[in-house]
Amino acid sequence: MPIELSRRVVLITGASSGIGKMTALTMGRVGAKVGLVARRADRLETVAAEIKALGGAALVFPGDVADPATLKGAVEGCVSGFGRLDVLVNNAGAGFIAAIEQTTVEDLDQVLAVNFKGAFHGILAALPVMRLQGNGHIINVASTAGRRGSPYVGAYCASKFAMVGLTESLRVELLGSGICVSLVCPGATRTEFFEAARRRTQRHRGMVGPVESAERVAARIVRLIEHPSAEAIAQPIRRKVFLALNLIAPGLVDRLLARLIGCGEETTGHA
């Protein structure tokens, strides 16, 4: 039986733009109650106003997901304002474009703090509430970059591989608890990602392969909320074929990526 979306209370991180924003608006359109988390308070207020205009309800929780207090406060705020928390969508993410040799430990820590630890903080904050309710749904938005690494985004890929592993472990641990865990792996998606990403090389050419819209990825997330399942690769079939090919012939995929993304020797050091 599909879940009635209008009755859901959903907390979404990275909700000020891109996939998070479109997921929030889609849920607002069906009358859901939505908690919004991101650093840009002004943008969150704009999204909240749009949700209310669509017939939904919204609360904003400005803050950095790298800080555990942000997610703890957001979960508590949803329970206080809406009475419960049905769904947590860990979507917040940050990009960093650089060769591995150009990446410092501090760079890696910054990427992991948002992309991986941000989701971890959200899980730890939401689980006690969901266990008390006896039900809930955690959706972690990783990436196809968490299934296959690409050049010049090594730190980003590492953070997404970590999220995939965390999600799969949690999914098994929570079997029979009434709490669902889903993994979403978008591929190249039209968002502000590349414009907002910190960059230390010009060799990465940006999005390659089939490109999806944020609206379509958001629609896939909403379908997961309505019909929970373990995993969704929110990309056209060509991306799925690419991932399958990587299992069979990773060396061939290495060469394909080198051609598509524009690899070559780069001697620049740390910025």
Legacy VTK file of the C-alpha trace (Angstrom):
# vtk DataFile Version 3.0
C-alpha trace
ASCII
DATASET POLYDATA
POINTS 271 float
0.000 0.000 0.000
1.410 3.426 -0.907
1.988 5.839 1.966
-0.258 8.909 2.110
2.202 11.730 1.378
0.023 14.517 2.760
0.374 13.031 6.238
4.158 12.869 6.176
6.486 15.044 8.256
9.722 15.278 6.291
13.041 16.860 7.289
15.307 17.704 4.347
18.918 18.884 4.539
20.444 20.956 1.758
16.941 22.305 1.154
17.865 25.779 -0.069
18.634 24.735 -3.664
18.895 21.895 -6.150
17.586 18.434 -5.335
16.739 19.329 -1.738
14.697 22.357 -2.701
12.797 20.497 -5.423
12.056 17.599 -3.047
10.721 20.072 -0.482
8.499 21.801 -3.033
7.191 18.504 -4.375
6.271 17.393 -0.864
4.686 20.783 -0.183
2.573 20.411 -3.296
0.937 17.284 -1.863
0.267 18.998 1.464
3.082 17.510 3.542
4.773 19.157 6.519
8.391 19.927 5.706
11.390 20.891 7.848
14.130 22.676 5.926
17.829 22.677 6.817
20.612 24.627 5.080
23.115 27.360 5.860
21.409 30.101 3.826
18.532 31.295 5.995
17.178 33.737 3.409
16.852 31.020 0.790
15.198 28.683 3.280
12.597 31.335 4.062
11.872 31.675 0.341
11.428 27.913 -0.055
9.198 27.813 3.044
7.001 30.565 1.608
6.659 28.615 -1.656
5.693 25.453 0.238
3.010 27.303 2.183
1.676 28.830 -1.049
1.388 25.304 -2.464
-0.704 24.159 0.492
1.975 22.538 2.634
3.493 23.567 5.953
7.138 24.408 6.550
9.610 25.157 9.324
13.135 26.440 8.719
16.232 25.394 10.656
19.228 27.376 9.393
22.587 25.841 10.206
25.543 23.778 9.057
24.990 20.017 8.957
28.654 19.572 9.915
27.593 20.726 13.393
25.679 17.957 15.227
23.641 20.608 17.065
22.067 21.712 13.759
20.469 18.319 13.113
19.580 17.741 16.752
17.798 21.102 16.830
16.047 20.453 13.511
14.737 17.047 14.615
13.548 18.465 17.919
11.965 21.389 16.071
10.027 19.088 13.742
8.723 17.016 16.645
7.808 20.149 18.592
6.185 21.913 15.635
4.618 19.002 13.761
4.269 16.327 16.446
6.482 13.681 14.848
9.165 12.957 12.244
8.351 10.455 9.518
11.147 10.948 6.989
14.707 12.275 7.116
16.293 13.096 3.756
20.054 13.528 4.163
20.743 15.496 1.006
23.213 18.270 1.936
26.441 18.110 -0.018
29.552 20.088 -0.909
31.850 19.714 -3.894
35.616 19.931 -4.161
37.437 19.608 -7.485
41.144 18.838 -7.294
43.693 16.148 -8.057
44.452 13.865 -5.117
47.956 15.368 -4.906
46.419 18.819 -4.573
44.080 17.750 -1.766
45.103 18.500 1.796
43.941 16.692 4.895
41.979 19.844 5.763
40.258 19.729 2.357
39.267 16.114 2.916
37.989 16.870 6.407
35.787 19.685 5.070
34.198 17.477 2.416
33.644 14.584 4.817
32.207 16.908 7.463
29.327 17.909 5.180
28.786 14.982 2.828
29.324 12.103 5.245
29.287 13.321 8.836
26.301 15.569 8.103
24.260 12.480 7.234
25.669 10.643 10.245
24.607 13.491 12.565
21.122 13.419 11.052
20.800 9.674 11.565
21.876 9.865 15.203
19.426 12.705 15.848
16.459 11.056 14.101
16.763 7.435 15.228
15.652 7.908 18.863
12.491 9.675 17.666
11.738 7.049 15.034
12.364 4.197 17.467
9.971 5.780 19.942
7.352 6.101 17.184
8.019 2.549 16.007
8.409 3.714 12.409
10.239 6.129 10.158
12.221 6.395 6.959
15.817 7.565 6.454
16.800 8.460 2.901
20.478 9.117 2.206
21.277 10.914 -1.039
24.690 9.684 -2.131
25.729 9.662 -5.799
26.796 7.362 -8.583
30.195 8.842 -7.578
29.754 6.630 -4.528
29.645 3.576 -6.784
32.459 4.512 -9.174
35.258 7.044 -8.557
36.151 9.744 -11.071
39.298 11.810 -11.550
39.677 15.192 -9.841
36.807 14.578 -7.429
38.523 12.010 -5.231
37.580 13.592 -1.901
33.960 13.960 -3.009
33.846 10.346 -4.236
35.356 9.134 -0.966
32.623 10.911 0.995
29.902 9.357 -1.156
31.408 5.861 -0.982
31.376 6.316 2.794
27.701 7.271 2.705
26.870 4.202 0.619
28.593 1.923 3.143
26.940 3.628 6.109
23.518 3.340 4.486
23.872 -0.340 3.640
25.068 -1.144 7.158
22.229 0.808 8.758
19.635 -0.766 6.486
20.535 -4.245 7.719
20.791 -3.176 11.359
17.265 -1.753 11.263
15.549 -4.719 9.615
12.382 -5.497 11.537
12.423 -2.216 13.452
9.736 -0.493 11.398
12.326 2.048 10.199
13.131 1.952 6.483
16.496 3.011 5.067
16.907 3.986 1.422
19.899 4.971 -0.690
19.523 7.360 -3.614
22.345 7.650 -6.142
21.878 10.529 -8.583
24.356 10.963 -11.397
25.097 14.239 -13.151
22.277 16.610 -12.187
21.585 20.209 -13.224
22.137 22.091 -9.962
24.531 24.713 -8.589
27.000 21.959 -7.633
29.850 22.789 -10.012
29.409 26.548 -9.620
29.479 26.279 -5.811
32.245 23.669 -5.579
35.679 24.741 -4.460
38.074 24.213 -7.361
41.833 23.704 -7.512
42.111 22.443 -11.076
40.588 23.307 -14.432
41.085 19.814 -15.856
37.675 18.531 -14.826
35.269 19.577 -17.583
32.118 19.381 -15.493
29.112 17.156 -16.107
29.604 14.228 -18.470
27.269 11.521 -19.673
23.492 11.660 -19.301
22.388 14.671 -17.265
19.232 14.648 -15.160
17.156 17.549 -13.856
16.818 18.259 -10.133
13.053 17.971 -10.557
13.274 14.404 -11.841
15.654 13.321 -9.085
13.337 14.918 -6.522
10.391 13.044 -8.032
12.326 9.795 -7.571
12.937 10.630 -3.908
9.254 11.373 -3.395
8.356 8.023 -4.992
10.689 6.392 -2.459
8.834 8.141 0.354
5.556 6.820 -1.031
6.904 3.349 -1.852
9.986 2.646 0.311
12.697 0.479 -1.230
16.369 -0.182 -0.567
17.987 1.784 -3.366
17.313 3.971 -6.382
19.772 5.069 -9.053
18.112 8.280 -10.161
19.576 8.349 -13.657
18.784 7.138 -17.176
19.562 3.535 -18.093
22.908 4.500 -19.681
24.304 5.415 -16.247
23.191 2.061 -14.863
24.876 0.280 -17.766
28.029 2.290 -17.045
28.034 1.131 -13.409
27.454 -2.468 -14.473
30.336 -2.205 -16.970
32.599 -1.003 -14.167
32.025 -4.281 -12.320
33.069 -6.252 -15.385
35.854 -4.113 -16.866
37.043 -1.355 -14.488
40.190 -0.728 -16.542
38.083 0.048 -19.593
35.979 2.458 -17.540
39.199 4.121 -16.345
40.124 4.891 -19.938
36.616 6.085 -20.800
36.621 8.500 -17.864
40.065 9.777 -18.779
38.785 10.630 -22.254
35.500 12.143 -21.072
36.844 14.252 -18.239
40.147 15.315 -19.759
42.858 13.740 -17.665
46.565 14.289 -17.979
49.591 15.200 -15.967
49.136 18.199 -13.757
52.031 19.565 -11.763
50.373 22.318 -9.735
50.649 21.801 -5.997
48.543 22.796 -3.025
46.851 26.166 -3.133
LINES 1 272
271 0 1 2 3 4 5 6 7 8 9 10 11 12 13 14 15 16 17 18 19 20 21 22 23 24 25 26 27 28 29 30 31 32 33 34 35 36 37 38 39 40 41 42 43 44 45 46 47 48 49 50 51 52 53 54 55 56 57 58 59 60 61 62 63 64 65 66 67 68 69 70 71 72 73 74 75 76 77 78 79 80 81 82 83 84 85 86 87 88 89 90 91 92 93 94 95 96 97 98 99 100 101 102 103 104 105 106 107 108 109 110 111 112 113 114 115 116 117 118 119 120 121 122 123 124 125 126 127 128 129 130 131 132 133 134 135 136 137 138 139 140 141 142 143 144 145 146 147 148 149 150 151 152 153 154 155 156 157 158 159 160 161 162 163 164 165 166 167 168 169 170 171 172 173 174 175 176 177 178 179 180 181 182 183 184 185 186 187 188 189 190 191 192 193 194 195 196 197 198 199 200 201 202 203 204 205 206 207 208 209 210 211 212 213 214 215 216 217 218 219 220 221 222 223 224 225 226 227 228 229 230 231 232 233 234 235 236 237 238 239 240 241 242 243 244 245 246 247 248 249 250 251 252 253 254 255 256 257 258 259 260 261 262 263 264 265 266 267 268 269 270
